[in-house]
Amino acid sequence: MSWLNVDAADAVVARPIDALREFLGTGSGTLLDVGCGQGTLSDSLVQQGYRVTGIDPYVGFGMPALRVCGNAHALPMANNVFDKVLLHWSLHHVPDDLMGQAIREACRVLVSQGILYVVEPEPVGSSQVVSRPFHDETKVQALAAAAVDQLVLEKGAHRRRAYYVSEDRYPNFDFFVDDMMSRAYNRYQVEDLCQDVVRDAFEACREEGEYRLRHRIRMEEIRW
Ligand SMILES: C[S@@+](CC[C@H](N)C(=O)[O-])C[C@H]1O[C@@H](n2cnc3c(N)ncnc32)[C@H](O)[C@@H]1O
């Protein structure tokens, strides 16, 4: 079964790992996972056949992917060394004025026939509605999309796109708050989350005895 759709309007719920596996396919080369966080996806891409290095300012510890501490806009890597570079839900976390630089850095470390993957949330879905009052990512999501558009335009690159819907499920509001507060790279406080407007939007996500928050995700493959 396919988890991906080329038409955004047809996107269906999938686990991010399943969507990513399908989009990248099995592979054998080197892959740099920029903004890898704890490295869960990096490790799973090792299982898929890639030799993975993950980089993040808040990098986790573990195996089997190699972990490096650093920023997307100043990669501590030589030119032309990775077959693939992936930015998975990370480009919109790079400071606004450095997103273009992060894309240029990704291109710099790619080999000449290398492939860039950028996976980003779109401002579509109940998750965005719930989080907007305490953590509005609409602007940074648009800037991240524009940085990729500019690369495609400037370099005359070929782009393949696919979409899915990510879904987070919670038994109650407290679990949602705990999950949000576990994301150390975000800068909101627990009081920002516990506003009535957030609780009300969360309550509207109740389905079959639990709370389901959804987000449409855009996957882009860029090659030259
Ligand atoms: C939503 S998480 C995604 C983590 C991981 N890629 C995943 O999909 O599970 C965003 C990640 O971007 C990282 N990040 C924030 N600023 C960054 C920067 N300047 N350069 C690289 N990564 C950054 C955060 O530390 C965080 O791990």
The ligand as an SDF file (V2000), in Angstrom:
LIG
                    3D

 27 29  0  0  0  0  0  0  0  0999 V2000
   10.5360   18.9900   14.6910 C   0  0  0  0  0  0  0  0  0  0  0  0
   12.1770   18.5290   15.1130 S   0  0  0  0  0  0  0  0  0  0  0  0
   12.5370   17.3180   13.8830 C   0  0  0  0  0  0  0  0  0  0  0  0
   13.5270   16.2950   14.3460 C   0  0  0  0  0  0  0  0  0  0  0  0
   13.7550   15.1440   13.3690 C   0  0  0  0  0  0  0  0  0  0  0  0
   14.2630   15.6060   12.0970 N   0  0  0  0  0  0  0  0  0  0  0  0
   12.4850   14.3750   13.1590 C   0  0  0  0  0  0  0  0  0  0  0  0
   11.8220   14.5840   12.1440 O   0  0  0  0  0  0  0  0  0  0  0  0
   12.1270   13.5720   14.0350 O   0  0  0  0  0  0  0  0  0  0  0  0
   13.1100   19.9410   14.5680 C   0  0  0  0  0  0  0  0  0  0  0  0
   14.6040   19.7800   14.8020 C   0  0  0  0  0  0  0  0  0  0  0  0
   15.2950   20.8980   14.2080 O   0  0  0  0  0  0  0  0  0  0  0  0
   16.4010   21.1770   15.0330 C   0  0  0  0  0  0  0  0  0  0  0  0
   16.9610   22.5040   14.7770 N   0  0  0  0  0  0  0  0  0  0  0  0
   16.6050   23.6890   15.3160 C   0  0  0  0  0  0  0  0  0  0  0  0
   17.4140   24.6710   14.8590 N   0  0  0  0  0  0  0  0  0  0  0  0
   18.2800   24.1010   14.0050 C   0  0  0  0  0  0  0  0  0  0  0  0
   19.3740   24.5770   13.2180 C   0  0  0  0  0  0  0  0  0  0  0  0
   19.7330   25.8630   13.2250 N   0  0  0  0  0  0  0  0  0  0  0  0
   20.0590   23.6910   12.4590 N   0  0  0  0  0  0  0  0  0  0  0  0
   19.7130   22.3820   12.4550 C   0  0  0  0  0  0  0  0  0  0  0  0
   18.6950   21.8700   13.1660 N   0  0  0  0  0  0  0  0  0  0  0  0
   17.9940   22.7110   13.9390 C   0  0  0  0  0  0  0  0  0  0  0  0
   15.8340   21.0260   16.4380 C   0  0  0  0  0  0  0  0  0  0  0  0
   16.8480   20.8980   17.4170 O   0  0  0  0  0  0  0  0  0  0  0  0
   14.9750   19.7820   16.2810 C   0  0  0  0  0  0  0  0  0  0  0  0
   15.7030   18.6110   16.5960 O   0  0  0  0  0  0  0  0  0  0  0  0
  1  2  1  0
  2  3  1  0
  2 10  1  0
  3  4  1  0
  4  5  1  0
  5  6  1  0
  5  7  1  0
  7  8  2  0
  7  9  1  0
 10 11  1  0
 11 12  1  0
 11 26  1  0
 12 13  1  0
 13 14  1  0
 13 24  1  0
 14 15  1  0
 14 23  1  0
 15 16  2  0
 16 17  1  0
 17 18  1  0
 17 23  2  0
 18 19  1  0
 18 20  2  0
 20 21  1  0
 21 22  2  0
 22 23  1  0
 24 25  1  0
 24 26  1  0
 26 27  1  0
M  CHG  2   2   1   9  -1
M  END
$$$$
